[in-house]
C-alpha cells in the first residue's frame, strides 16, 4: 500500500524514508484505531523509549566528561521526558498524521502531550527497526538539537524553581490541583494545574502525577518570566 501524501511529507520532515513503510504506519496508529489487521504503536513506543534512552545516556556522558551520576541523571530525564518528546513531535507536525479513533479525534488527540510523546517514541523505534541504531541515533540527535546544549538549565527542578521565583517576590508557593484524570485505571493520564496566589496558572498532563506537576510548574514559570 502506497503511503498517503501527508505521510510522505511527514517522512520528509522527519528526514527518513522507510524501506518498510508498514513500520511508519504502525508508529502513527494510536490504540483507539487499532484492530486485528491494524496494529497500534504501543509495542513500538516501548522499544523507542529504550532507544531514545540509550542515545541520550551516551549524549550526556560525552558532553560532560567529569559530571557525577547525580548531575547526569536529571539531565537525562529532561531529555527523555514525555514533554520533550511531545515538543519534538510538534516541531515536525507529527500530530497532523496521527491515525486516531473517533473518540480521540473529538477530544483533541492530535494536540495531547501524552499521545504525541508516545508516537514520537514509536517513530524512533520504527526508524531503528528500518535502518539500525546509527541512523536512529543520528536522527534523534538532530531532532533534539539545541535541547542537548541547554539541558543543564532544563534539568533544574521546575517546582523548586517556581517556588523560589514566588518567594523572591514575597508570594506564597504555587498550589497544584489535579483537575482531570483520564484513561484506564492501569494507565491513567493526569491533568494538573499550577496556580499562583495572584491568579496566573498553567496546566499540563502526564501519566505520573508528579510529572504533570513538574510540567505545569515549568509551563507557568515560562509564562511568568517571558517578556
C-alpha atoms as a printed R data frame, in Angstrom:
    type eleno elety resid chain resno       x      y      z
1   ATOM     1    CA   UNK     A     1   0.000  0.000  0.000
2   ATOM     2    CA   UNK     A     2   1.450  3.343 -1.064
3   ATOM     3    CA   UNK     A     3   1.889  5.949  1.628
4   ATOM     4    CA   UNK     A     4  -0.519  8.861  1.634
5   ATOM     5    CA   UNK     A     5   0.860 12.200  0.526
6   ATOM     6    CA   UNK     A     6   0.738 13.655  4.036
7   ATOM     7    CA   UNK     A     7   2.710 10.709  5.443
8   ATOM     8    CA   UNK     A     8   5.362 11.119  2.740
9   ATOM     9    CA   UNK     A     9   5.573 14.809  3.660
10  ATOM    10    CA   UNK     A    10   5.971 13.828  7.306
11  ATOM    11    CA   UNK     A    11   8.815 11.454  6.427
12  ATOM    12    CA   UNK     A    12  10.495 14.361  4.647
13  ATOM    13    CA   UNK     A    13  10.167 16.480  7.788
14  ATOM    14    CA   UNK     A    14  11.452 13.573  9.831
15  ATOM    15    CA   UNK     A    15  14.404 13.138  7.495
16  ATOM    16    CA   UNK     A    16  13.969  9.422  6.848
17  ATOM    17    CA   UNK     A    17  12.418  7.439  4.015
18  ATOM    18    CA   UNK     A    18  11.316  3.985  5.105
19  ATOM    19    CA   UNK     A    19  12.253  0.794  3.312
20  ATOM    20    CA   UNK     A    20   9.492 -0.934  5.253
21  ATOM    21    CA   UNK     A    21   6.602  1.510  5.018
22  ATOM    22    CA   UNK     A    22   4.434 -0.591  7.305
23  ATOM    23    CA   UNK     A    23   6.673  0.481 10.189
24  ATOM    24    CA   UNK     A    24   5.840  4.164  9.932
25  ATOM    25    CA   UNK     A    25   2.135  3.409  9.516
26  ATOM    26    CA   UNK     A    26   2.184  1.315 12.671
27  ATOM    27    CA   UNK     A    27   4.135  4.011 14.535
28  ATOM    28    CA   UNK     A    28   1.449  6.559 13.680
29  ATOM    29    CA   UNK     A    29  -1.506  4.356 14.696
30  ATOM    30    CA   UNK     A    30  -2.985  5.020 18.126
31  ATOM    31    CA   UNK     A    31  -4.686  2.235 20.050
32  ATOM    32    CA   UNK     A    32  -8.061  3.963 19.562
33  ATOM    33    CA   UNK     A    33  -7.901  2.967 15.878
34  ATOM    34    CA   UNK     A    34  -6.221 -0.429 16.174
35  ATOM    35    CA   UNK     A    35  -7.754 -3.715 15.022
36  ATOM    36    CA   UNK     A    36  -6.670 -7.255 14.267
37  ATOM    37    CA   UNK     A    37  -5.410 -6.117 10.871
38  ATOM    38    CA   UNK     A    38  -4.167 -2.701 12.022
39  ATOM    39    CA   UNK     A    39  -1.717 -2.959 14.957
40  ATOM    40    CA   UNK     A    40  -1.205  0.086 17.154
41  ATOM    41    CA   UNK     A    41   2.059  1.765 18.142
42  ATOM    42    CA   UNK     A    42   2.307  0.625 21.763
43  ATOM    43    CA   UNK     A    43   4.974 -2.035 21.198
44  ATOM    44    CA   UNK     A    44   6.994  0.397 19.105
45  ATOM    45    CA   UNK     A    45   6.604  3.015 21.830
46  ATOM    46    CA   UNK     A    46   8.095  0.566 24.335
47  ATOM    47    CA   UNK     A    47  11.108 -0.038 22.103
48  ATOM    48    CA   UNK     A    48  11.519  3.603 21.105
49  ATOM    49    CA   UNK     A    49  11.670  4.678 24.732
50  ATOM    50    CA   UNK     A    50  14.683  2.388 25.202
51  ATOM    51    CA   UNK     A    51  16.405  3.520 22.000
52  ATOM    52    CA   UNK     A    52  15.925  7.162 22.983
53  ATOM    53    CA   UNK     A    53  17.243  6.405 26.457
54  ATOM    54    CA   UNK     A    54  20.444  4.847 25.145
55  ATOM    55    CA   UNK     A    55  21.032  7.711 22.711
56  ATOM    56    CA   UNK     A    56  20.582 10.323 25.420
57  ATOM    57    CA   UNK     A    57  22.601  8.439 28.030
58  ATOM    58    CA   UNK     A    58  25.533  8.407 25.626
59  ATOM    59    CA   UNK     A    59  24.989 12.053 24.711
60  ATOM    60    CA   UNK     A    60  25.014 13.408 28.269
61  ATOM    61    CA   UNK     A    61  28.088 11.345 29.121
62  ATOM    62    CA   UNK     A    62  30.005 12.617 26.104
63  ATOM    63    CA   UNK     A    63  29.099 16.254 26.735
64  ATOM    64    CA   UNK     A    64  30.362 16.303 30.310
65  ATOM    65    CA   UNK     A    65  33.284 14.011 30.984
66  ATOM    66    CA   UNK     A    66  33.513 14.886 34.700
67  ATOM    67    CA   UNK     A    67  29.868 15.041 35.817
68  ATOM    68    CA   UNK     A    68  28.707 12.724 38.585
69  ATOM    69    CA   UNK     A    69  25.683 10.453 38.306
70  ATOM    70    CA   UNK     A    70  23.657 12.852 40.418
71  ATOM    71    CA   UNK     A    71  24.244 15.559 37.812
72  ATOM    72    CA   UNK     A    72  23.803 13.350 34.768
73  ATOM    73    CA   UNK     A    73  20.500 11.770 35.859
74  ATOM    74    CA   UNK     A    74  18.342 14.941 35.852
75  ATOM    75    CA   UNK     A    75  19.855 15.991 32.515
76  ATOM    76    CA   UNK     A    76  18.991 12.611 31.065
77  ATOM    77    CA   UNK     A    77  15.467 12.810 32.483
78  ATOM    78    CA   UNK     A    78  14.948 16.255 30.968
79  ATOM    79    CA   UNK     A    79  15.845 14.927 27.515
80  ATOM    80    CA   UNK     A    80  13.698 11.791 27.550
81  ATOM    81    CA   UNK     A    81  10.620 13.051 29.438
82  ATOM    82    CA   UNK     A    82   7.302 12.817 27.640
83  ATOM    83    CA   UNK     A    83   7.059 16.593 27.331
84  ATOM    84    CA   UNK     A    84  10.381 16.767 25.486
85  ATOM    85    CA   UNK     A    85   9.253 14.048 23.075
86  ATOM    86    CA   UNK     A    86   5.984 15.899 22.513
87  ATOM    87    CA   UNK     A    87   7.826 19.166 21.827
88  ATOM    88    CA   UNK     A    88   9.877 17.470 19.118
89  ATOM    89    CA   UNK     A    89   6.711 15.872 17.736
90  ATOM    90    CA   UNK     A    90   5.077 19.290 17.458
91  ATOM    91    CA   UNK     A    91   8.099 20.736 15.675
92  ATOM    92    CA   UNK     A    92   7.780 18.135 12.915
93  ATOM    93    CA   UNK     A    93   3.964 18.311 12.985
94  ATOM    94    CA   UNK     A    94   3.568 14.650 13.889
95  ATOM    95    CA   UNK     A    95   0.058 15.302 15.167
96  ATOM    96    CA   UNK     A    96  -1.170 16.001 11.640
97  ATOM    97    CA   UNK     A    97  -0.511 12.394 10.578
98  ATOM    98    CA   UNK     A    98  -1.549 10.532 13.725
99  ATOM    99    CA   UNK     A    99  -4.113  7.834 12.955
100 ATOM   100    CA   UNK     A   100  -6.735  8.200 15.684
101 ATOM   101    CA   UNK     A   101 -10.109  6.754 16.501
102 ATOM   102    CA   UNK     A   102 -13.160  8.980 16.661
103 ATOM   103    CA   UNK     A   103 -13.030  9.317 20.446
104 ATOM   104    CA   UNK     A   104  -9.510 10.738 20.391
105 ATOM   105    CA   UNK     A   105 -10.213 12.852 17.333
106 ATOM   106    CA   UNK     A   106 -13.112 14.601 19.064
107 ATOM   107    CA   UNK     A   107 -11.142 15.250 22.276
108 ATOM   108    CA   UNK     A   108  -8.156 16.893 20.589
109 ATOM   109    CA   UNK     A   109  -5.903 13.863 20.494
110 ATOM   110    CA   UNK     A   110  -3.592 15.420 17.898
111 ATOM   111    CA   UNK     A   111  -2.580 18.041 20.463
112 ATOM   112    CA   UNK     A   112  -2.276 15.857 23.567
113 ATOM   113    CA   UNK     A   113   1.186 15.707 25.089
114 ATOM   114    CA   UNK     A   114   0.881 12.046 26.087
115 ATOM   115    CA   UNK     A   115  -0.223 10.906 22.615
116 ATOM   116    CA   UNK     A   116   2.404 12.979 20.824
117 ATOM   117    CA   UNK     A   117   5.172 11.831 23.159
118 ATOM   118    CA   UNK     A   118   4.206  8.183 22.772
119 ATOM   119    CA   UNK     A   119   4.016  8.490 18.988
120 ATOM   120    CA   UNK     A   120   7.414 10.181 18.839
121 ATOM   121    CA   UNK     A   121   8.944  7.254 20.701
122 ATOM   122    CA   UNK     A   122   7.178  4.843 18.326
123 ATOM   123    CA   UNK     A   123   8.584  6.708 15.320
124 ATOM   124    CA   UNK     A   124  12.101  6.441 16.774
125 ATOM   125    CA   UNK     A   125  11.613  2.686 17.113
126 ATOM   126    CA   UNK     A   126  10.331  2.475 13.540
127 ATOM   127    CA   UNK     A   127  13.479  4.199 12.263
128 ATOM   128    CA   UNK     A   128  15.636  1.895 14.406
129 ATOM   129    CA   UNK     A   129  13.961 -1.249 13.040
130 ATOM   130    CA   UNK     A   130  14.058  0.078  9.491
131 ATOM   131    CA   UNK     A   131  17.675  1.273  9.357
132 ATOM   132    CA   UNK     A   132  19.560  0.358 12.526
133 ATOM   133    CA   UNK     A   133  20.844  2.107 15.621
134 ATOM   134    CA   UNK     A   134  23.295  4.512 13.976
135 ATOM   135    CA   UNK     A   135  20.597  6.003 11.749
136 ATOM   136    CA   UNK     A   136  18.152  6.252 14.660
137 ATOM   137    CA   UNK     A   137  20.833  7.856 16.832
138 ATOM   138    CA   UNK     A   138  21.691 10.465 14.219
139 ATOM   139    CA   UNK     A   139  18.019 11.249 13.713
140 ATOM   140    CA   UNK     A   140  17.379 11.693 17.441
141 ATOM   141    CA   UNK     A   141  20.420 13.916 17.952
142 ATOM   142    CA   UNK     A   142  19.384 16.080 15.004
143 ATOM   143    CA   UNK     A   143  15.758 16.408 16.124
144 ATOM   144    CA   UNK     A   144  16.640 17.120 19.751
145 ATOM   145    CA   UNK     A   145  19.220 19.652 18.544
146 ATOM   146    CA   UNK     A   146  19.742 22.577 20.897
147 ATOM   147    CA   UNK     A   147  17.977 20.776 23.737
148 ATOM   148    CA   UNK     A   148  21.250 18.949 24.258
149 ATOM   149    CA   UNK     A   149  23.067 22.260 24.599
150 ATOM   150    CA   UNK     A   150  20.664 23.754 27.134
151 ATOM   151    CA   UNK     A   151  19.932 20.560 29.049
152 ATOM   152    CA   UNK     A   152  21.795 21.690 32.181
153 ATOM   153    CA   UNK     A   153  19.300 24.558 32.524
154 ATOM   154    CA   UNK     A   154  16.281 22.457 31.558
155 ATOM   155    CA   UNK     A   155  17.203 19.789 34.111
156 ATOM   156    CA   UNK     A   156  16.610 22.103 37.061
157 ATOM   157    CA   UNK     A   157  13.578 21.009 39.097
158 ATOM   158    CA   UNK     A   158  10.728 23.246 37.806
159 ATOM   159    CA   UNK     A   159   8.700 23.102 41.047
160 ATOM   160    CA   UNK     A   160  11.703 24.259 43.060
161 ATOM   161    CA   UNK     A   161  12.490 26.994 40.551
162 ATOM   162    CA   UNK     A   162   8.884 28.237 40.576
163 ATOM   163    CA   UNK     A   163   8.746 28.244 44.373
164 ATOM   164    CA   UNK     A   164  11.989 30.219 44.540
165 ATOM   165    CA   UNK     A   165  10.586 32.695 41.993
166 ATOM   166    CA   UNK     A   166   7.489 33.199 44.135
167 ATOM   167    CA   UNK     A   167   9.401 33.549 47.407
168 ATOM   168    CA   UNK     A   168  11.747 36.111 45.876
169 ATOM   169    CA   UNK     A   169   8.680 38.281 45.194
170 ATOM   170    CA   UNK     A   170   7.066 37.797 48.579
171 ATOM   171    CA   UNK     A   171   4.405 35.420 47.268
172 ATOM   172    CA   UNK     A   172   3.243 32.124 48.723
173 ATOM   173    CA   UNK     A   173   4.250 28.942 46.894
174 ATOM   174    CA   UNK     A   174   2.041 27.879 43.982
175 ATOM   175    CA   UNK     A   175  -0.855 25.475 44.502
176 ATOM   176    CA   UNK     A   176  -1.089 22.262 42.468
177 ATOM   177    CA   UNK     A   177  -4.505 20.797 41.737
178 ATOM   178    CA   UNK     A   178  -5.458 17.640 39.872
179 ATOM   179    CA   UNK     A   179  -8.193 18.864 37.531
180 ATOM   180    CA   UNK     A   180  -8.702 15.709 35.461
181 ATOM   181    CA   UNK     A   181  -7.820 12.054 35.270
182 ATOM   182    CA   UNK     A   182  -8.472 10.171 32.053
183 ATOM   183    CA   UNK     A   183  -7.650  6.800 30.546
184 ATOM   184    CA   UNK     A   184  -7.943  3.302 32.006
185 ATOM   185    CA   UNK     A   185  -7.103  2.556 35.637
186 ATOM   186    CA   UNK     A   186  -3.920  0.731 34.664
187 ATOM   187    CA   UNK     A   187  -2.635  3.659 32.575
188 ATOM   188    CA   UNK     A   188  -4.174  6.933 33.765
189 ATOM   189    CA   UNK     A   189  -3.289 10.359 32.406
190 ATOM   190    CA   UNK     A   190  -3.302 13.166 34.975
191 ATOM   191    CA   UNK     A   191  -4.012 16.822 34.208
192 ATOM   192    CA   UNK     A   192  -2.631 19.165 36.870
193 ATOM   193    CA   UNK     A   193  -2.974 22.923 37.249
194 ATOM   194    CA   UNK     A   194  -0.308 25.065 38.896
195 ATOM   195    CA   UNK     A   195  -1.734 28.369 40.177
196 ATOM   196    CA   UNK     A   196  -0.135 31.395 41.827
197 ATOM   197    CA   UNK     A   197  -1.927 33.382 44.508
198 ATOM   198    CA   UNK     A   198  -2.041 36.274 42.005
199 ATOM   199    CA   UNK     A   199  -4.128 34.172 39.604
200 ATOM   200    CA   UNK     A   200  -1.629 33.134 36.929
201 ATOM   201    CA   UNK     A   201  -1.908 29.448 36.076
202 ATOM   202    CA   UNK     A   202  -0.844 26.727 33.664
203 ATOM   203    CA   UNK     A   203  -1.881 23.137 33.070
204 ATOM   204    CA   UNK     A   204  -0.047 20.021 31.935
205 ATOM   205    CA   UNK     A   205  -0.737 16.316 31.614
206 ATOM   206    CA   UNK     A   206   1.380 13.204 32.172
207 ATOM   207    CA   UNK     A   207   0.994  9.574 33.092
208 ATOM   208    CA   UNK     A   208   2.557 10.200 36.502
209 ATOM   209    CA   UNK     A   209   1.006 12.882 38.693
210 ATOM   210    CA   UNK     A   210   4.354 14.233 39.867
211 ATOM   211    CA   UNK     A   211   5.500 14.595 36.262
212 ATOM   212    CA   UNK     A   212   2.313 16.505 35.466
213 ATOM   213    CA   UNK     A   213   3.028 18.838 38.395
214 ATOM   214    CA   UNK     A   214   6.582 19.399 37.175
215 ATOM   215    CA   UNK     A   215   5.380 20.101 33.635
216 ATOM   216    CA   UNK     A   216   2.723 22.535 34.880
217 ATOM   217    CA   UNK     A   217   5.317 24.309 37.009
218 ATOM   218    CA   UNK     A   218   7.649 24.576 34.028
219 ATOM   219    CA   UNK     A   219   4.909 25.985 31.810
220 ATOM   220    CA   UNK     A   220   3.840 28.509 34.441
221 ATOM   221    CA   UNK     A   221   7.404 29.637 35.120
222 ATOM   222    CA   UNK     A   222   7.978 30.170 31.411
223 ATOM   223    CA   UNK     A   223   4.781 32.225 31.250
224 ATOM   224    CA   UNK     A   224   5.760 34.335 34.244
225 ATOM   225    CA   UNK     A   225   9.305 35.017 33.050
226 ATOM   226    CA   UNK     A   226   8.667 35.568 29.336
227 ATOM   227    CA   UNK     A   227   8.764 39.207 28.377
